Amino acid sequence: MIIPSDTRGLLAAAARDNAEWCDAVCRAHGLPGVFGPDAWSAARRTPPLYPDAVTLTPEASGAALVAGIDTGSPGCSVKDGFAALDLVPAGFEVLFEAQWIHRPAPAAGVCGPGPEWSEVTTAGELEAWEAAWDGGGSTGLFRPALLGGDIAFLAGRAGGRIVAGAVAHRGSGPVVGVSNLFAHAAADPAPGPEARAGAAAHARADAAWSGVLASIAARWPGLPVVGYESGDDLEAAVRAGFTPIGPLRVWLHTA
């Protein structure tokens, strides 16, 4: 797999930031991971939706990676940050594929029409944020220990209710990582043609990206933004000024 040097640097920064975010979530649950030269991994099963390993370079060894994680517990997964591994012989199958994305530093300024944005600062707010993100209720996935410092849970509110949000993470690299972006309708939409519903969803996603990027520019001015998306979410990110820079895969152990 040949990657241009400039793109490889961006991919490495994106993968590292994402691994550091995953490590922060795991540490908040008392499950710290370990960083090696080619990958981050956790010896014990990680919280739901979070990988047991993230590759940091395309040279990472699949065999070494699998040997260091808990494949005996249900849900074990690996984030193949460069789509370079073949984990089928180890009993894994591809759960999903996505694209790393990169955007130059957003300009500071007021975001466009949409929700009012602020940072979550209390455990109660975090519980409400997670419930909005999950679309149901809070399960305690995101612990209060994550609040503040290099992590910002961003909430977009309308009528006092959280209707949009994202997580922004400033790790050891020269980027800000964004993940878990969501945007819901501020109220139940009136019945209408499917095209109208699609346009409304696009508008909500665009407003969410506008608010998130304005919040990041205010908190970490001058830093580029990275993350990963797929499908309609990738299209929304591209509309917000991001460029896809390379593929990743998430593998799930099924054997």
Stockholm file with secondary structure:
# STOCKHOLM 1.0

chainA/1-255         MIIPSDTRGLLAAAARDNAEWCDAVCRAHGLPGVFGPDAWSAARRTPPLYPDAVTLTPEASGAALVAGIDTGSPGCSVKDGFAALDLVPAGFEVLFEAQWIHRPAPAAGVCGPGPEWSEVTTAGELEAWEAAWDGGGSTGLFRPALLGGDIAFLAGRAGGRIVAGAVAHRGSGPVVGVSNLFAHAAADPAPGPEARAGAAAHARADAAWSGVLASIAARWPGLPVVGYESGDDLEAAVRAGFTPIGPLRVWLHTA
#=GR chainA/1-255 SS CCCCHHHHHHHHHHHHHHHHHHHHHHHHTTCCCEECSSEEECSSCCSTTCCSEEESSTTCCHHHHHHTSCTTSTTCEEEETTSCCCCGGGTEEEEEEEEEEEECCCCCSCCCSSCEEEECCSHHHHHHHHHHHHTSCCCSCSCGGGSBTTEEEEEEEETTEEEEEEEEEECSSSSEEEEEEEECCSSCCCCCCHHHHHHHHHHHHHHHHHHHHHHHHHHSTTCCEEEEECHHHHHHHHHTTCEEEEEEEEEEECC
#=GC SS_cons         CCCCHHHHHHHHHHHHHHHHHHHHHHHHTTCCCEECSSEEECSSCCSTTCCSEEESSTTCCHHHHHHTSCTTSTTCEEEETTSCCCCGGGTEEEEEEEEEEEECCCCCSCCCSSCEEEECCSHHHHHHHHHHHHTSCCCSCSCGGGSBTTEEEEEEEETTEEEEEEEEEECSSSSEEEEEEEECCSSCCCCCCHHHHHHHHHHHHHHHHHHHHHHHHHHSTTCCEEEEECHHHHHHHHHTTCEEEEEEEEEEECC
//
